[in-house]
Amino acid sequence: MVYIVSVVIPSYNCLAYLPKAIASILQQGRSDVEIIIVNDNSTDETAQYLDTLSQQQACVKVIATTGVGAAGARNIAIQQAAGEYIAFLDADDYWYPGKLTAQLALHEANPSVAMSFTNYDHVNQQYQYIVDCFGYWNQFTEVTTPSHYIKQPLAQVLAHNVVGTSTVMVKASVFKTVGLFDIDMSYCEDWQLWLKICEHFEVAALTKSYTGYLMRSDSITQTDSKRLQHLKCIEQIINDYKQRDLGLSKHTFALADAKLKEGYADYYRTQRQFINALCYEGYAFWLNPQIRRIKNGLGDIKKLILTPIR
């Protein structure tokens, strides 16, 4: 069987979500897609489920690992993939109909594009829509065509960081140039890899939402104990690029820093440290004025006024 796309899914104790993710691939209606699922030492009944699934679906390949982490799991799958393109899907996310066909059409119409990504929707644990990524961050909202060739992709992706891993499709040959995910990174290894691709290749985006991103309360980006480490990792990547002579503008770094400061403000807000939150939100506004940052700052001031002094 000749596969055009290999879909890579790392999974650790995600049996509650995995069937929806896999069903969303099968419902793409394509026979040229293989699904590589890496069961990374799950302790639930994922192994039994995948064993049955692989017997029912010839396109499903299961790899068992012993706790290599998401980056390591993705790397193993990439190395065993047969497709011309590699698409990524996290086990707790899912695709909307037509996602693969739309992205393949983009690549076929633009052979120089090495990586594409799409808009995506944040959904709650009842799969109810919250907000779409591009709309919230006000990115590509002025684009009137379904696909958008990104000028200066490194600057754009560094400044705005709106690439959802579960939306990405990459030419398999690209990994020979940029390498794989950095397994030594605890966080942000996906963003780091997208930036590497942007350094060397052309990138495009689909402005329509084709993915549902589940906002789990126990996910890495939602758990307070890990969120600060995640933010520090983002900061380190930005600082690394500041040290390199790649022709990136001060404006690019101002936008990247503004988004980072807003992330810190949100973190301190969840810790009820409203003075810190207000300072970081103010810094973000100074770097890149946005109405939501004024609203967030006013909210911090209100909470400071209403919080009793101990």
C-alpha positions in Angstrom: 0.0 0.0 0.0 1.3 3.5 -0.9 0.6 6.1 1.7 0.6 9.8 1.0 0.1 10.9 4.6 1.4 9.3 7.8 -0.5 10.5 10.9 1.5 10.5 14.1 -0.3 10.1 17.4 1.6 9.9 20.7 -0.6 8.6 23.5 -0.2 8.2 27.2 -3.3 7.2 29.3 -5.6 8.9 26.8 -8.1 6.1 26.2 -11.0 8.4 27.1 -10.1 10.6 24.1 -8.2 8.4 21.7 -11.1 6.8 19.9 -12.5 10.2 18.9 -9.1 11.2 17.6 -8.7 8.1 15.5 -12.3 8.2 14.2 -11.7 11.8 13.0 -8.9 10.5 10.8 -10.9 7.6 9.5 -13.7 9.9 8.7 -11.4 12.0 6.4 -12.5 9.5 3.7 -9.1 8.8 2.4 -7.5 5.4 1.7 -3.9 6.8 1.3 -3.4 7.5 5.0 -1.6 5.4 7.6 -2.1 6.0 11.3 0.9 5.5 13.6 0.0 5.4 17.2 2.7 5.3 19.8 1.5 3.9 23.1 4.0 5.4 25.5 3.7 3.1 28.5 0.0 3.8 29.2 -1.3 2.1 32.3 -5.0 2.2 31.3 -6.5 -0.1 28.7 -5.0 1.6 25.7 -2.9 -1.4 24.7 -6.0 -3.7 24.5 -8.0 -1.1 22.6 -5.1 -0.5 20.1 -4.6 -4.3 19.6 -8.2 -4.7 18.6 -8.2 -1.6 16.4 -5.0 -2.6 14.5 -6.7 -5.9 13.7 -9.8 -4.1 12.4 -8.0 -1.4 10.5 -5.1 -2.3 8.2 -3.9 1.3 8.1 -3.3 1.4 11.8 0.2 0.7 13.1 0.9 0.5 16.8 4.2 1.1 18.5 4.8 0.4 22.2 7.4 2.5 24.1 8.4 2.7 27.7 8.0 6.3 28.7 9.9 8.2 26.1 7.7 11.3 26.2 5.7 13.0 23.5 8.8 14.2 21.6 10.5 10.8 21.7 7.3 9.1 20.6 6.8 11.4 17.7 10.4 10.9 16.6 10.0 7.1 16.6 6.9 7.3 14.5 8.4 9.7 12.0 11.3 7.4 11.5 9.0 4.5 10.7 6.5 6.5 8.6 5.9 5.6 5.0 4.0 8.7 3.9 5.3 11.6 1.7 3.8 13.9 4.4 3.7 13.7 8.1 0.7 15.0 9.9 0.5 15.3 13.7 -2.5 14.7 16.0 -2.5 14.6 19.8 -4.5 11.8 21.3 -7.0 14.2 23.0 -7.6 16.4 19.9 -9.5 15.6 16.8 -9.9 16.8 13.2 -12.9 18.1 11.3 -14.0 16.6 8.0 -11.9 17.6 5.0 -8.8 18.6 6.9 -6.3 16.3 5.1 -7.8 16.9 1.7 -7.6 20.7 2.1 -4.0 20.6 3.3 -2.9 18.2 0.6 -4.5 20.5 -2.0 -2.6 23.4 -0.5 0.7 21.5 -0.8 0.0 20.2 -4.3 -0.8 23.7 -5.5 2.3 25.1 -3.8 5.1 22.5 -4.2 7.6 24.8 -2.5 5.6 24.8 0.8 7.3 22.4 3.2 4.9 22.9 6.2 1.3 23.9 6.6 -0.9 24.4 9.5 -4.5 25.4 10.0 -6.7 27.4 12.4 -8.2 25.5 15.2 -11.0 25.7 17.8 -10.5 25.6 21.6 -13.3 23.3 23.0 -14.2 22.5 26.6 -14.4 18.9 28.0 -18.0 18.7 26.7 -16.6 19.5 23.2 -18.4 22.9 23.2 -16.8 25.7 21.2 -14.9 28.4 23.2 -12.9 30.4 20.6 -10.8 29.9 17.5 -7.0 30.4 17.7 -6.6 32.9 14.9 -9.6 34.9 16.0 -8.5 35.2 19.6 -4.9 36.2 18.6 -6.1 38.3 15.7 -3.9 36.5 13.2 -4.7 36.1 9.5 -8.1 37.7 10.1 -7.6 40.0 7.1 -7.0 37.1 4.7 -9.9 36.5 2.4 -8.5 33.3 0.7 -8.7 29.9 2.3 -4.9 29.4 2.1 -2.3 31.9 3.0 1.4 31.9 2.0 3.3 33.2 5.0 5.9 35.9 4.1 8.9 35.7 6.4 7.6 32.6 8.2 10.3 32.6 10.9 9.4 36.1 12.0 5.7 35.4 11.9 5.8 32.1 13.8 8.3 33.5 16.4 6.2 36.7 16.9 2.8 35.1 17.2 3.2 31.4 18.0 -0.2 30.3 16.8 0.8 26.9 15.3 -1.2 24.1 16.9 0.7 20.8 16.7 -2.5 18.9 15.8 -2.9 21.1 12.7 0.6 20.7 11.3 1.5 18.8 8.1 5.2 18.6 7.0 6.9 17.0 4.0 8.7 14.0 5.3 11.9 15.0 3.5 12.1 18.1 5.6 13.3 16.2 8.7 16.5 15.3 6.9 17.4 19.0 6.9 16.1 20.2 10.3 16.2 17.0 12.4 13.5 15.7 14.7 12.0 16.9 18.0 14.5 17.7 20.7 13.9 15.0 23.4 16.0 16.9 25.9 13.3 19.7 26.1 10.5 19.3 28.6 8.3 21.8 26.9 8.1 23.7 23.6 9.9 21.2 21.5 7.2 21.4 18.9 7.4 25.2 18.6 11.2 24.9 18.4 10.9 22.5 15.5 8.4 24.6 13.6 10.8 27.5 14.0 13.6 25.5 12.6 11.5 24.6 9.6 10.6 28.2 9.1 14.3 29.1 9.0 14.9 26.9 5.9 11.6 26.4 4.1 8.4 28.1 2.9 5.3 27.7 5.1 1.6 28.3 4.5 -1.6 28.3 6.6 -5.3 27.5 6.1 -7.4 30.1 7.7 -10.4 27.8 8.3 -10.5 25.8 11.6 -10.0 22.1 10.9 -9.1 20.9 14.4 -10.7 20.7 17.8 -8.2 21.4 20.6 -9.5 20.0 24.0 -8.9 22.3 26.9 -8.2 19.7 29.6 -7.9 20.9 33.2 -5.0 18.5 33.7 -3.0 19.3 30.5 0.5 20.6 30.6 -0.5 24.1 29.6 -3.4 24.2 32.1 -1.6 22.8 35.2 -0.2 25.7 37.3 2.7 23.7 38.5 3.9 23.2 34.9 2.7 26.4 33.3 5.6 28.5 34.7 8.1 26.0 33.3 6.4 26.2 30.0 6.6 30.0 29.9 10.3 29.9 30.9 10.9 27.5 28.0 9.2 29.9 25.6 11.4 32.7 27.0 14.5 30.7 26.5 13.7 30.1 22.8 13.0 33.7 22.2 16.3 34.7 23.9 18.2 32.1 21.8 16.9 33.8 18.6 17.9 37.2 20.0 21.5 36.0 20.2 21.5 34.8 16.5 22.0 37.0 13.5 19.0 36.0 11.4 17.8 39.5 10.4 14.8 39.4 12.7 13.5 42.9 13.5 13.0 44.5 16.9 9.3 44.6 16.1 9.3 40.8 15.8 10.8 40.4 19.2 8.5 43.0 20.7 5.5 41.0 19.6 7.0 37.7 20.8 7.8 39.3 24.2 4.4 40.8 24.5 2.7 37.5 24.1 5.1 36.0 26.6 4.4 38.7 29.1 0.7 38.2 28.7 1.3 34.5 29.4 3.1 35.4 32.6 0.3 37.8 33.6 -2.2 35.0 33.1 -0.1 32.7 35.3 0.2 35.1 38.1 -3.5 35.9 37.8 -4.3 32.2 38.5 -2.0 32.5 41.6 -4.0 35.5 42.7 -0.9 37.6 42.6 -2.7 40.5 41.0 0.2 43.1 41.3 2.5 40.8 39.3 -0.3 40.1 36.8 -0.9 43.8 36.4 2.8 44.6 35.9 3.2 41.9 33.2 0.0 42.8 31.5 1.1 46.5 31.4 4.4 45.4 30.0 2.6 43.4 27.3 0.4 46.4 26.4 3.4 48.7 26.2 5.1 46.3 23.7 2.0 45.6 21.7 -1.2 47.5 22.6 -4.3 45.3 22.5 -7.8 46.0 23.9 -7.9 42.7 25.8 -4.8 43.7 27.7 -6.5 46.9 28.9 -9.5 44.8 30.0 -7.2 42.2 31.7 -5.4 45.0 33.5 -8.6 46.7 34.7 -9.7 43.3 36.0 -6.5 43.0 38.0 -7.0 46.5 39.5 -10.6 45.6 40.4 -9.5 42.4 42.2 -6.7 44.3 44.0 -9.3 46.8 45.3 -11.7 44.1 46.4 -9.0 41.8 47.9 -8.9 42.3 51.7 -5.5 43.2 53.1 -4.2 40.6 55.5 
